[in-house]
Amino acid sequence: MSDYVIMTDAAADLPAELLGQERVEIISMKFELNGGELEHKNCSAWDSKAFYDKLRQGGSGSTSQIPPVVYTEHFEPKLKEGKDILYISLSGGLTSTWQSSRLAAIDLMEEYPDRTISCVDSHAATGGQGLLVLYAIENQKKGMTLEENTAWLEENRNNICHWFTVDDLDFLKRGGRISPTIAWIGGKLKIKPVLRIAEDGTLAIMEKVRGAKAAMNCITGKYISSGFNPEYPYVMLCHGDAEEQANKAKEEILAAVPQAKVIMAPMSPIIGIHTGPGVQSVIYFGSNR
């Protein structure tokens, strides 16, 4: 069995306590905020409050895909060490990053024909992508080969359930997710959308409820009603500088499902720049994606 390393990108929002001592290489991603280019790599090593405060103050920005040359810079040293690579990317339904990784992988495997680079489109984002990385690590420890682990990820990626709600509809409007009319009406009536990441990895609005409390009850209820699966115990609560609300969601989840392993983490700027401050998510392995 060939040795292989696991890689992901900065959108995975993996806290240090989840990774522990695991040697997972995280590829940084660039974004723009108020006209300046910045770089994000690790959710445990950045000032999320400062970032979301800038958005609250009217800041705006954009994200960009990782170019093939960056993947080459990260992939090739591992190949030279005689190792294969399992790379788990941000959803191809949200960015072209996965396609870039494949272009780099194809060229490199021609140059290193004895090596394999497996690029898996996670169909996920933020903590959902992170959970897939975590389970890929566990699969590797159980002895799964690169090919077996790739097959498992592709078979199970749509079992990662992402439920979101946002505080400010203007951010979704800027990204073209909702129309200006819906954003205006929703703001006036305090309508909060409940969103999910669909099976093709795109963002979809599923429900509209009135008030932030109802929206949070809706997304925490999605997990609670799904039933606890001891094989996949983690629940990720990724948020946009809204730790107090995330803590309340954690309390509600643990009151209903004491066995759940709840992990809170700030949502990276790679996703947060499109969803805005106050975004909340409940993410887990389940059957109600």
N, C-alpha and C positions, 0 to 999 in steps of 0.2 A: 504494500500500500504506500503510495507516494505521500510525502509530507506536504501539507497545504496550509496557507495562512488565510485568515479571514480579515477582510477589509470592509469598510463602509464609508459613508460621507457624513458631513457635519449636520445634515438634516435629521440624523437619527436620535438626537437628544438623549444620549446615554449618560446618566449620572455615574460618577466614579464608583459609587457604592454598588451599582449593578454590575459593573465590569470586574470589580475586585482586582485581582492580579492578572487578569487575562490580557494577553498581548494582541489586542485588536487595533489595527492601524486605521485612524480616521482621517480621511482626506478633507482638507478645509475647503470652504466654499466662499465665494466673494458676493458682496451685495453693495448696493449704493444707498446712502442715506443723506438727504439734503445736499446732493451733488458730490459727495465724497465717497470714494471707494474704500470699503472695509473688508475684513476677512474674519470668518468665524470657523472655529474648529471644535470646541468642546463646551458643552452646556455647563460644566462645572467650573469653567475658568473665564467667565465673561460677566460683565455688569449688566444683567438683564433689566434692572430697574432704570438705569441711565438710558438704555435703549428705548424702553417703552415710554419713559417720560418724554423723550424727544418726539415720539409719535403723538403723545397727548398734546404737545405744544404745537402741533401742526406739521410735524415733519413727514416727509414722504420719501419713498425710494423704490428700488426694484432689485430683483435677483437675476443671476445669469447662470447658465449651465457650466459645468466643469468641462474645459476643452480637452480633446484627445491627448494633446501634448502633456497635460498635467497627469493624466492617467499613465502615460508612458513613463514619466518620471517616477511614479510610485510603484508601478508594476515591475519594471525591468530589473531593479536591484534584487527583487525576490526570485525572479527567474534565474538570475546569475548565481544565486545561492542554491539552485537546484530545487526550488520549492514551487508548487502550483499555487493558484490563487482562487479564492472564493470571494467575489465582491458583491455586496448587497446594496443596491442603489435606491435613492429616492424615487418615488413612483414616476414611471414614464408618462403617466397621465397628467402630471403637473409640470414636468420639465423634460428636456431632451438629454439630460445627463446620462441616462442608461444607454442611449444610442451612441453617445460619445465614448463611453467605456467600451462598448462592443467594437467600435472602429479601432481603438487602440489595441484591444485584445487580439483582434484578427491579424493586424500587422505584426504584433509581437510573436504570436504563435507561428507565423511563417518564418520568423527569424530564429525562434527557439522551438523547433518542431517536437522536441521531447517533453515540452512543458504544456500545461493546460491552464487557461484562465476562464473561469466560469463567472459570467456576469448575470446576476439575477435581478430582474426588475421586481422590487418589493411589492408593487401595487399599494404602497403604504407611505406614511410620512411620520415625522416627529416620533413619539413614543411607539407607534406601531412598527415603524422601521426598526427602532431600537429593540423591540421585543423579538423580531425575527432574527436579529443579530445574536441576541442572547440565546435563543433556542438553537441557532446554528452552532454556537459554541458548545452547548450541551450535547448536541448530536455528534460533534466531532469527538468529544470526550467518551461517548459511548462506542466509538469505533467506526462511525460512518465514514465511508470514503467520500472524496470530493463529489463523485457522481451521485452517490446516494444522498448526500446532504443537499445537493442542488435539486434533485428530484423531490425531496421532502419539502423544501422551501416553495417550489413551484406548485406543489399539490396543496399546501396548507396556507399560502399567503393570503388567500381570500377568507380565511378564518380569523384574521386580525380585524377586529371591529373598532372603528374610530367614530366616536360621537362627539360633536363640537357644538358650542354656542359662542357667539361673539357679542361684545358689548356695544360696538359702534359699527353700524351698517355701512358707513361711508367707505370703510376699507374694502369691503366686498364689492361695493359699487366701483371703486377705482380699478379693481382687478377684473371687472366685467362679469362678476358672478351674479349680481342682481342689477336691475335697472335703476336709474336715478329716481323714477317714480316710486318704486317699491321701497327704496332706501328712505325717501322723504316721508312716505306714509308710515312706514315702520317706525321711524324716529318719533313722529308725532303721537302714534298710538302705543309706543313702547312695545312693539312687536319684536320678538327675538326669534331668529331662525334656528332650527336644529339641523345641523349638517352632518353628513357622513362622507367617508371616502368610498366611492362605489367600486364594484368589482373590476372595472377597467382602470382603477387608480385615479379617477377624476373626482373633484369635489362636487357634491350634490346636496341641494336643500331638500330635506325630507318633510319637515313640519314647520309650522310657524305658531308660536305660543305667545301669550301676552305676559311680559314681565320676566326679569332675570331669574327670580326664584323658581318660576314654573319651568323655565328652560333648564336650569340646573337639576331640578327634580326629574325632568324628562330624561336627561342623559345619564344621570346616576341610576335611574330606574331601568334603563336598558341593560346595564350590567347586572343589577340585583335580580331582575327577572330572568336572566339568561341561565342562572344556576351555576354553582361553583364546580369547577373542574380541577381536581387536585393535581392532574398532570401538567396543567398550565395555570399556576396560581397567581401570576402577576397581573396587577392592574396599574396602568400608568395614568397619572393625572398631570398632564402638561398644561401650563397656563402662561398667560401673558402678564406677568407681574400682578397676579391676583391670588396671592398665597392664602389670604384669609378665607376666600371663597373655596379654594381648593382644599383647605383643611376641613371646612364644613362638609364638603363632599366626601372626604376621607372618613370622617366620623360616621356619616350616614351609611357608607358602604360597609365599614367594619361592624356597625351595629347590626346590620342585616346579614353580613357574610364574614364572621370573625376570622375564618381561615384565609381570607384573601391577603396577599402580600402587596400592599399598596405603596407605590413609589411616586413621589411628587418631583417634578422637574420644571424649570423654566423652558418655555417653548422658544426654540432658536429663532434668530432674525430671518432665517431662510423661509420659514413659514409665517412667523409673526408679523413680518412686514406687510403681508397680504391680509392678515386677519385682525391686526390691531391690538392695542392693550385691552386687557380684560378677557381675552379669549380663554375658554375653559374646554378641556377635553377629558373624556373617559375612554381609555383604550385597553383592550384585552383580547385574549384568544377565545373565540366563541362561535356561535352558529347563527347569529342574528345581524350579520354585517349589512 
